[in-house]
Amino acid sequence: MGRVEGSPEQGLISAGGVAIHLLERCVSLEHFKAYMFGSTLHGIGEDIDILIVGPAGDLLVQLKKELHSAGQSLPLHILYMQPSEERRTQFVERERCVSLTLLAALKLQGCSAY
């Protein structure tokens, strides 16, 4: 299970805990596909890599504000891509990204996969 120091609620936070935190505080995420990737998923690393896939525009501006606020005490590294860019690069598949919704659901079910 990935764990990162600096949780807003506690000393350590799991990948699923980060997902729940972001999904609860960033209502604009419902308009985007959001993923976690990188070392946090494997229980190592010092930062949390997040991929946001969706359109540019006002919704993205709002989401960036929400993520900034929600991530104040988390070492987030956020990558933004438009859907066509993600399809062209196959980033989700290549980097083995995991949906924030899946991570949150697994955490709520008590699964320790992440």
N, C-alpha and C positions, 0 to 999 in steps of 0.2 A: 504494500500500500504506500503510495506517495505521501510524504508528510513535509510540510513547509513551516518553518518558524515564522512567527509574526502574525498569527491569526487575529482578527479583530475580537474574537470571543475568547480565545484561549492561546496557550503557548505554541501548540502545534496544530496543524490543520491538514486533513487528508485531501487528496484530489477531489473526492466526492464532496467534502466539506466546502472546498473552494467553489465547486460548481453550484451547490445549494446557495451559498452566500451571494454569488453573482446573479443567479436566476431570480432570487428573492428581491434583490435591490435594483436590478436593471430591467424594468418592465419593457423597454424597447427591444430587448433581446427576442421577443416573440416575433419580430419582423425579420430576423436574421437566423442563419445557421451558425452556431457557436460550438467550438471544439477546444479541447486541450490536447497538447502534444508535448513531446520532449521528456526530459529526465524526471519531472515531477510524477509522471505516471508510473515510474519504476522505483519510486521511493528515494531518489537521489536528486541532487541539483539544488541550486540556490535561487532559482527564479521559476515563475509559473508562465509557461508559454500558452497563449490563447490565440486562436484563429477565429476571426469574424468574417463570414461570407455573406454579402448582400449588396444592395444598391447604395450608391452615393446619394447625398441629398440631406434634407432636413432630418429624416429619421436617423441617419448615421451621425449627424452632429449631436442630436439628443442622446444617442447611445454612448458616444464618446464622453459626454458630460457625466452620464450615469456611471460608466465604468471608472472614470477618474475618481468620482466620489466613493464608489464601492471598494475601490482598490487602494485607498489611502494607506492602509497598513499592510498591503500585500505586495510582494515583488513581482508585479505583473509585467510581462512583455507581450504586447498585443500586436498582432499582424492583421491587417484588413485587406480583403480581396473582394473583387467583384465576382459574381458567379462565373462569368466567361473566363476570367483569369484562373480561377480554381480549376475549372474543367480542363483548360489548356495545359496547366502545369501538373494536374492530378495530385495536388498537394496533400489533400486529405488521405488519399490512399498511400502515397509515397511515404508520408511522415507518420502513418498509422495514427491519425488523429482520432480522438474519441469524443463523441458528442457530450456537451455539458449536461443535456437532459438525461442521457444514459448514466453518466457518472452520478448525478443526483439521485436517480432512481435506485441504482445499486447501493448507494450509501443509505438511503431510507429503508431499503430491504435488509440492511445489515450485512450485505455482501462485502467482503474485504478484498475484492479483486483489485481495487484501486484505492 
